[in-house]
Amino acid sequence: MHIVAIGGSDAGISAALRARELDPTVDVTVVVADAYPNYSICGIPYYFSGDVQPWQSLAHRTHADLEATGMRLRLNTLAARIDPQARRLAVRDERGESEISYDELIVGTGALPSYAGIAGLEALGPDDGVHVIHSMGDTFALDAHLTRRHPRTAIIIGAGYVGLEMAEGFRARGMRVTQLQRGPEVLSTLDPDLASIVHDELVEHGVDVRTHTVVKGVEKSSNGLVVHAEHHGEPVAHTADLVLAVVGVRPNTSLLETAGAQLGAGRAVVVDEQMRTGIPHVFAAGDGIVTHHRLLGVTYLPLGTTAHKQGRIAGENALGGAARFAGSVGTQVVKVFDVVAARTGLREHEARAAGHDPLTTQTVADDHKRYYPGAQSISIRITGDRQNGLLLGAQLVGRLGTETAKRVDTYAAALFAGLTVEQISDLDLSYTPPLGSPWDAVQTAAQTWTRTHRTTGVTA
């Protein structure tokens, strides 16, 4: 049996590893578009900040580690076409085009950078000082620019996770950074008043943050790169030596779409919970496919953690298994200088749009007992359903060291278990004064929600 996986990132490699784990006799080939399989794209900002060195450290596993599992790697090889009837994959490399036969095919082609209709972004490139960060090739191009040209100023278009992390990376190099965000606040995955804590942290570390700024175009001039935008509808222009665009991604679907796959939410490829595409013997996983969400149904929410899980399921089912993706709840976390922001589940407006009757409360709780030195507060916002008391989502912002990331995981587990907000108080969580309280911060916040819920007159 021959399984072919396309893609050397989270989904493709996870699929290949799972297949080899379950059946060491199966023949597995992984087709990788570049020479860098299993590198952590999420870790790239920390290479630029200097926290991770050298760049080879970003590899989850080395080339030798992967081949030691028994898989065969076809590097610098582009997947060109799928022939579902003949079960053959056309590929291109430096020797030209050839074909690989398969019994089962797993497609993990991921996503591509989005340019959000910004004029000039696709026409300008690294040689002009305009960059994206989505691959190791992008990383090397940006690193070369920083090393050879020593830019002093940078404009970052976008203030999502990668944009914020790269702002920290550029500031660590002594660069002046202007961050442009189209929405009312940075980090649009959080409610604006919680995201404002992240905003303040950026400003505290010298980042010039401009919200309500819609970028229209980028052009090269004698004075550097000019970013044309509108701030509250009024035209503005910002100039810098370097521009980094991190305005989101779009699913890379052309290979599967041409082969007959259906597109769904976000124009991502539709798959079932077993990662089947509807094309016989073809599975798909990762950032190119729809996401089965436990609270929203089918949506598009590309996350590395999700891609790992989906790839593992695809690898198992390609061997004839019946594994199913249990669904995402959208758990995310980011570190911005010395602040950590996290979320899981739904915010209030998302819950309402999904048909719930949401109630949201906010609590500020200490990360551990106040009498033990170093206690710091965490702002926690909980959204639950007024009608049945079910937990719907949580948002947390705290200082580095408050274990904010692990506390959001408690809420994520509660969402998977279908707990009410009140039941979170029943959880048997750990306690010692340097690390927590008899009622942990997640439970204190849940109790605030429960008290407020009871005063509304609606009982579960």
FENKAMO-V582416 format. One record per residue. N is the residue number from 0. RES is the residue in one letter. PHI is phi in whole degrees, 0 to 359 (* if undefined). OMEGA is omega in whole degrees, 0 to 359 (NA if undefined). NEAR is the number of other C-alpha atoms within 12 Angstrom. Layout:
# FENKAMO-V582416
n = <N/N>
res = <RES/RES>
phi = <PHI/PHI>
omega = <OMEGA/OMEGA>
near = <NEAR/NEAR>
This chain:
# FENKAMO-V582416
n = <0/1/2/3/4/5/6/7/8/9/10/11/12/13/14/15/16/17/18/19/20/21/22/23/24/25/26/27/28/29/30/31/32/33/34/35/36/37/38/39/40/41/42/43/44/45/46/47/48/49/50/51/52/53/54/55/56/57/58/59/60/61/62/63/64/65/66/67/68/69/70/71/72/73/74/75/76/77/78/79/80/81/82/83/84/85/86/87/88/89/90/91/92/93/94/95/96/97/98/99/100/101/102/103/104/105/106/107/108/109/110/111/112/113/114/115/116/117/118/119/120/121/122/123/124/125/126/127/128/129/130/131/132/133/134/135/136/137/138/139/140/141/142/143/144/145/146/147/148/149/150/151/152/153/154/155/156/157/158/159/160/161/162/163/164/165/166/167/168/169/170/171/172/173/174/175/176/177/178/179/180/181/182/183/184/185/186/187/188/189/190/191/192/193/194/195/196/197/198/199/200/201/202/203/204/205/206/207/208/209/210/211/212/213/214/215/216/217/218/219/220/221/222/223/224/225/226/227/228/229/230/231/232/233/234/235/236/237/238/239/240/241/242/243/244/245/246/247/248/249/250/251/252/253/254/255/256/257/258/259/260/261/262/263/264/265/266/267/268/269/270/271/272/273/274/275/276/277/278/279/280/281/282/283/284/285/286/287/288/289/290/291/292/293/294/295/296/297/298/299/300/301/302/303/304/305/306/307/308/309/310/311/312/313/314/315/316/317/318/319/320/321/322/323/324/325/326/327/328/329/330/331/332/333/334/335/336/337/338/339/340/341/342/343/344/345/346/347/348/349/350/351/352/353/354/355/356/357/358/359/360/361/362/363/364/365/366/367/368/369/370/371/372/373/374/375/376/377/378/379/380/381/382/383/384/385/386/387/388/389/390/391/392/393/394/395/396/397/398/399/400/401/402/403/404/405/406/407/408/409/410/411/412/413/414/415/416/417/418/419/420/421/422/423/424/425/426/427/428/429/430/431/432/433/434/435/436/437/438/439/440/441/442/443/444/445/446/447/448/449/450/451/452/453/454/455/456/457/458/459>
res = <M/H/I/V/A/I/G/G/S/D/A/G/I/S/A/A/L/R/A/R/E/L/D/P/T/V/D/V/T/V/V/V/A/D/A/Y/P/N/Y/S/I/C/G/I/P/Y/Y/F/S/G/D/V/Q/P/W/Q/S/L/A/H/R/T/H/A/D/L/E/A/T/G/M/R/L/R/L/N/T/L/A/A/R/I/D/P/Q/A/R/R/L/A/V/R/D/E/R/G/E/S/E/I/S/Y/D/E/L/I/V/G/T/G/A/L/P/S/Y/A/G/I/A/G/L/E/A/L/G/P/D/D/G/V/H/V/I/H/S/M/G/D/T/F/A/L/D/A/H/L/T/R/R/H/P/R/T/A/I/I/I/G/A/G/Y/V/G/L/E/M/A/E/G/F/R/A/R/G/M/R/V/T/Q/L/Q/R/G/P/E/V/L/S/T/L/D/P/D/L/A/S/I/V/H/D/E/L/V/E/H/G/V/D/V/R/T/H/T/V/V/K/G/V/E/K/S/S/N/G/L/V/V/H/A/E/H/H/G/E/P/V/A/H/T/A/D/L/V/L/A/V/V/G/V/R/P/N/T/S/L/L/E/T/A/G/A/Q/L/G/A/G/R/A/V/V/V/D/E/Q/M/R/T/G/I/P/H/V/F/A/A/G/D/G/I/V/T/H/H/R/L/L/G/V/T/Y/L/P/L/G/T/T/A/H/K/Q/G/R/I/A/G/E/N/A/L/G/G/A/A/R/F/A/G/S/V/G/T/Q/V/V/K/V/F/D/V/V/A/A/R/T/G/L/R/E/H/E/A/R/A/A/G/H/D/P/L/T/T/Q/T/V/A/D/D/H/K/R/Y/Y/P/G/A/Q/S/I/S/I/R/I/T/G/D/R/Q/N/G/L/L/L/G/A/Q/L/V/G/R/L/G/T/E/T/A/K/R/V/D/T/Y/A/A/A/L/F/A/G/L/T/V/E/Q/I/S/D/L/D/L/S/Y/T/P/P/L/G/S/P/W/D/A/V/Q/T/A/A/Q/T/W/T/R/T/H/R/T/T/G/V/T/A>
phi = <*/238/255/246/247/258/117/258/259/304/292/298/291/298/297/297/297/294/298/291/295/281/217/296/267/287/272/235/243/246/264/241/290/236/256/231/287/65/268/275/294/295/271/303/303/280/288/288/283/92/288/241/214/282/297/297/294/287/287/298/218/284/307/295/300/293/292/293/283/104/281/250/255/250/276/50/231/263/282/259/208/248/251/296/292/274/54/225/244/277/230/234/220/295/267/114/261/213/233/238/278/218/268/224/240/239/254/231/282/72/230/239/299/265/250/50/71/279/297/94/295/282/283/268/216/305/295/268/96/253/229/237/230/216/207/293/299/299/298/295/296/292/298/296/298/296/286/272/256/49/298/262/230/220/249/253/268/113/229/272/301/292/301/291/295/288/300/295/298/292/295/297/267/83/276/276/239/248/248/252/229/287/276/288/205/294/52/292/282/250/298/304/289/283/297/296/295/294/305/299/294/299/298/301/259/89/273/272/264/238/269/53/240/261/282/256/191/230/220/265/225/292/262/125/268/249/256/266/213/236/249/53/87/262/293/221/223/235/240/205/282/218/235/242/257/226/248/113/227/229/297/270/247/303/299/285/298/297/279/111/287/270/259/228/306/65/61/270/289/282/227/271/289/259/71/275/272/95/274/306/67/235/251/212/205/98/287/266/239/293/247/276/253/292/249/251/85/261/216/236/214/287/220/299/299/295/299/301/295/297/298/298/293/299/297/290/286/296/271/102/286/228/291/232/285/285/105/256/239/72/283/217/210/215/255/236/55/251/242/239/238/216/207/208/72/249/277/300/293/290/296/296/296/273/98/271/249/277/233/237/231/234/226/248/231/286/285/208/303/299/287/273/304/91/298/226/270/236/271/234/244/245/243/227/270/300/283/238/77/294/293/245/181/209/230/223/224/211/285/303/103/272/58/300/297/287/287/294/296/297/295/298/296/296/296/297/278/70/283/282/298/297/293/298/295/277/296/269/265/287/208/206/308/289/237/191/223/305/257/297/304/294/281/301/294/296/292/299/298/297/297/295/300/293/285/281/87/257/247/285>
omega = <181/175/175/175/178/178/183/179/191/187/184/181/178/178/181/180/180/179/180/178/183/181/182/180/184/179/183/175/178/180/186/185/179/184/189/180/172/174/182/176/179/182/185/180/182/169/180/177/182/180/180/179/351/184/180/179/180/180/172/177/178/175/181/178/182/180/177/177/179/177/178/183/172/185/180/184/181/173/188/184/174/173/186/182/181/185/178/180/175/180/177/173/185/180/181/182/177/181/175/176/179/168/176/182/177/184/177/185/171/184/178/178/175/178/171/177/182/182/176/184/181/181/180/183/182/180/178/182/179/189/164/178/182/183/176/175/176/181/181/180/179/180/179/179/181/184/187/187/179/180/180/183/179/170/175/177/182/181/171/187/183/179/179/179/179/174/177/179/179/179/177/178/177/181/172/188/170/182/183/182/184/184/183/182/174/174/186/175/176/171/188/183/172/179/180/176/177/177/181/179/177/180/179/181/169/178/177/186/178/177/183/184/182/182/181/183/178/177/179/178/179/180/182/179/181/176/179/185/171/177/187/177/180/182/176/177/178/182/179/178/187/175/175/180/177/187/176/182/174/183/179/192/191/182/182/180/178/180/176/180/179/176/181/184/180/185/174/181/179/173/173/183/175/178/176/184/189/172/183/175/179/176/175/182/173/190/179/186/177/179/173/185/185/181/185/187/181/180/173/182/184/178/180/180/179/181/177/182/181/178/179/179/179/179/179/183/175/177/181/180/181/180/180/175/185/178/179/168/173/181/184/178/178/173/178/187/183/177/176/179/184/176/171/179/188/167/188/182/177/179/180/180/180/175/179/173/192/169/181/176/179/181/171/185/178/180/173/186/185/183/176/186/173/180/179/185/173/173/185/177/181/173/177/181/181/188/184/177/183/171/178/181/178/175/183/173/180/178/175/182/180/180/179/182/181/179/175/178/176/178/179/178/178/177/178/182/181/182/167/177/182/181/178/177/181/183/181/183/184/179/163/189/180/188/183/179/178/166/182/180/180/179/176/179/178/180/174/179/182/178/179/180/182/181/179/182/177/182/181/NA>
near = <20/30/43/50/52/55/46/52/45/43/46/49/52/44/47/54/42/35/40/34/22/23/25/19/16/28/31/43/40/50/42/36/32/28/25/35/40/42/34/31/31/32/35/37/41/32/32/35/28/22/19/19/16/16/26/23/21/28/29/24/24/22/26/17/18/28/23/16/28/24/35/30/35/31/25/24/31/31/39/26/28/36/27/27/16/17/25/26/37/27/30/23/21/14/10/14/16/19/23/32/27/31/29/41/48/57/58/49/42/45/36/25/26/22/28/23/17/24/20/25/34/21/18/25/25/29/21/28/38/39/42/40/39/33/31/31/23/27/32/24/25/37/32/19/27/30/14/13/18/20/28/24/32/42/46/49/50/41/45/36/35/37/43/49/39/47/47/44/35/40/35/24/26/22/29/31/39/40/49/44/34/29/29/26/30/40/43/32/35/43/35/21/23/35/38/24/29/43/39/22/30/37/25/18/27/22/36/30/36/33/29/25/33/31/42/28/31/38/32/27/15/11/14/24/34/32/39/29/29/23/22/17/13/14/17/21/25/36/29/33/35/42/50/45/47/37/36/29/29/29/36/31/35/27/34/41/27/18/27/22/29/27/28/23/24/25/26/39/46/37/36/32/32/33/46/39/36/23/29/24/33/43/47/57/59/50/43/52/49/44/44/36/28/27/32/28/21/26/29/34/37/38/33/34/28/34/41/34/37/49/49/41/41/49/50/34/35/42/35/21/19/18/23/22/30/22/33/36/40/39/40/38/38/38/38/41/33/24/37/40/47/45/42/41/44/42/39/30/22/25/27/22/14/22/18/26/25/30/39/37/32/31/31/26/33/37/43/31/24/18/16/16/13/19/25/28/29/38/40/45/47/50/44/47/35/34/22/23/35/39/48/49/53/53/50/53/50/42/29/27/26/35/33/42/33/29/41/40/27/37/47/37/26/33/35/26/20/25/26/35/46/33/25/36/26/19/24/14/20/19/17/17/20/22/28/33/24/23/27/37/45/51/39/34/39/44/31/30/39/37/24/26/32/20/13/15/12/18/18/19>
